[in-house]
């Protein structure tokens, strides 16, 4: 079962996440789509209402090992062709989103 949240949900409830991803990945629709898909999965996983995130709460973050493995697995198995640099960019953005959701705490167990 996939995420219940989608890009429409992000645009309405988390416009900062959408704007941040669009700005970072402009011109790369595959990387953008994957980032938004993974962001939706993270918001689903959070299972609670998350205050709106903005550029300040989407600062670069290092994911804990469990979350890093979750992100990496989904990036490398995604049905899109990304370069290693694009994969790293998606991974970094998703880690920042996860940290924003967690309030800079560790979000593990995805």
C-alpha positions, 0 to 999 in steps of 0.5 A, a space after each residue: 500500500 502506497 502513501 495516502 498523501 500525495 502532491 496535492 496534499 503537500 501543496 495544500 498542507 506543506 507548501 514550503 516542502 513543495 516550494 523547497 523541492 521545486 527550487 532545489 530540483 527545477 528542471 529535473 521532473 524525475 528527481 522532483 517526483 521521487 522526492 515528493 513521493 518519499 516526502 508523502 511517505 514520511 508524512 504518512 509515517 509520522 502519523 500525526 499532524 505536522 506543523 507547516 515546514 519552511 526553509 528554516 525547518 528544512 535545513 540540511 540534516 544527516 539521517 540516522 542509519 535506519 532512515 538513511 537505509 530507508 531513503 537509499 533503498 527507495 531511491 535506488 529502486 525507484 522506477 526513474 533513472 537518476 545519476 549518482 549526483 541526483 540520487 544524492 540530491 534527492 537523499 539530502 532533500 528527503 533527509 532534511 524533510 524527515 528532520 523537519 518532520 521530527 523537529 530535528 529529532 531522529 525519525 527512525 523505523 520507516 
